[in-house]
Amino acid sequence: MTTICDDPEDFAEDQLRGWLALYADRVRGVTGGVVTLPTAGASPQVAVVVGGGSGHYPAFSGLVGPGLATGAVVGNVFTSPSAAQVYSVARAADQGRGVVLSFGNYAGDTMNFGLAAERLRAAGIDTRIVVVTDDVASADEADRRRGIAGDFTVFKAMGAAAAAGASLDEVERIGRHANGRTRTIGVAFSGCTLPGSAGPLFTVPAGHLGLGLGIHGEPGIRDVPLLPARALAELLVERLLVESPLDAAVRDSTAPRRVAAVLNGLGDTKYEELFLLWGRIAPLLTAAGVEVVEPEVGELVTSLDMGGCSLTLQWLDDELERLWRADAHTPAYRKSAAPVAALVPADVATEAATTASVVPDATPASRRAGEAARAVVRAMDGLLREQEHELGRIDAVAGDGDHGRGMVKGVGAARRAVEGIDGSAGVGFLLGRAGEAWAAEAGGTSGVLWGAALEAFGASIGDDADEVTPPMVVDAAAAFAEAIVQLGRAQRGDKTLLDALLPFVDVLDEAVAAGRPLPDAWAAAAEVAVRQAVATAALTPRVGRARPLAEKSLGTPDAGAVSMGMVLTRIGEVLTSRVEQPDTTASTTTTTTTTNRGVHA
């Protein structure tokens, strides 16, 4: 929601005033908008003046600078600037070689820019108009389509041509040519709110997206069920490929088709989401025989705080590709070929080369334990995916809410690691690779702790044991806990996962020493771990990220302790299910020779 303002009626003027103060070294304000400062010693060039309403930043003022627009007309929010404003900016931008006015295809803009063009011509300034019509969802007839994020690619082509010294005729021709080869399709997830308004201009039904949005608060042409990223990428790409401006002979040829691509955020969609979506879009274009040239992903033509995005493709020829690659330097967009060209390319062959891990020899007993470990990791993976949101909810009370997601990423990496190792591996090697993968993928504190703990568990049993006995499993569980104690520098009562884990190890040790079979001993110890995890609700954190919000966490158990209790319980279920199987991993042989194996911090 747009919340920072004084008088909503003055929002457009106030934001522009602040922007001009920020970029006074590059642009100057004139009545109705902004123009670029002249470059010392540069020859006069055709002035490319773009514009429309406010609320679309970086369009339009953010695109003024060398290699792009010469000036920008800035109207009220989502409102066409007046003819007087257009005339004022164009007069200030004119360098004696004529002016091209360019804007999206909206009735108010067409009228006011058209009137200004007549006044400019009457004043002796040769003025041309290039209207952008890239939005394929808005009409079947090309000349009736709206201009949305494709504005940017058309402006870029004309700005680069003008900077290279092209004539007015040439800049106009290039603008029309660029527009004729540009197509955009967009989607909205939520509406935008005008300054001072209590609610959005439109809403999208829950669980849906608006297909074919505009950039002035218009909703999409229809609502469709919300799509995962892969399906959304397919929708966007397929629609634009169908709308290709190339003739059938070119479309059907096997020669690569080159496009400039812009994945544009509408104002409320996070850059990380756009990066993820681009990761789905790029392979689809490649598979369709389309070569992407220097793609842009980010916010270039927004709609205040609208949630949504659009995909623009401009089909390139040699001329348009040269203009697309050309340098530009504006407050919101900068492209410089020289620094990138000076970088040393990655050695693809070297990067692709991998050194296979050699699986060390292992005893039959260790290999059987390894198979049990695979089953445990798979079971953990299923459990944590089921509980991801609940763990995140608990963690969000006094933390950052990422515990569930981190655990899922970690255990998913561990599962992939163990599934990629053949059956000749022992439990030491297997859990060592699982721990490495968990720590590398999950990151964060819990990722490091779980990764090191799994490695310690596997190393404790090793690959050369002739028999894996319950006391050895107790020792391994103690090593697991000790790794966390040493790395995390926490102790009982600090409201961490240790408040569940350390009591578990103590009870497991006592139960095995008393002669109980390992599955029974593990289950009994896991019950204690769950109870102790619940009891952390009465504690205040003394270490970690939750410590600054210690009082807020009272009444809520520690997410790490809760997940530890869940995992230990699920492992017990796996051990119980395997006890009737032949060659079961954990021998049910009992012993009374090991006592006092609890880890104390």
Secondary structure, DSSP 8 states (H G I E B T S, - for coil): -----SSGGGHHHHHHHHHHHHTTTTEEEETTEEEE---TT-----EEEEEEEESSTTTTGGGBSTTSBSEEEEEEETS---HHHHHHHHHHH--SS-EEEEEES-HHHHHHHHHHHHHHHHTT--EEEEEE--BTTS-SSGGG----THHHHHHHHHHHHHHTT--HHHHHHHHHHHHHTEEEEEEEEE----TT-SS-S----TTEEEES--SSS---SEEEE---HHHHHHHHHHHHHHT--S-HHHHHSSS-EEEEEEEEE-BSS-HHHHHHHHHHHHHHHHHTTEEE-S-EEE-SS--TTBEEEEEEEEE--HHHHHHHHS-EE-SS-EE-HHHHHTS----HHHHH-----------HHHHHHHHHHHHHHHHHHHHHHHHHHHHHHHHHTTS-S-HHHHHHHHHHHHHHHHHTS-TT--HHHHHHHHHHHHHHHH-HHHHHHHHHHHHHHHHHH-S--S---HHHHHHHHHHHHHHHHHHH---TTSSSTHHHHHHHHHHHHHHHHTT--HHHHHHHHHHHHHHHHHHGGG----SSTTGGGHHHHTTS--HHHHHHHHHHHHHHHHHHHHTTSTT-SS-----SS--------
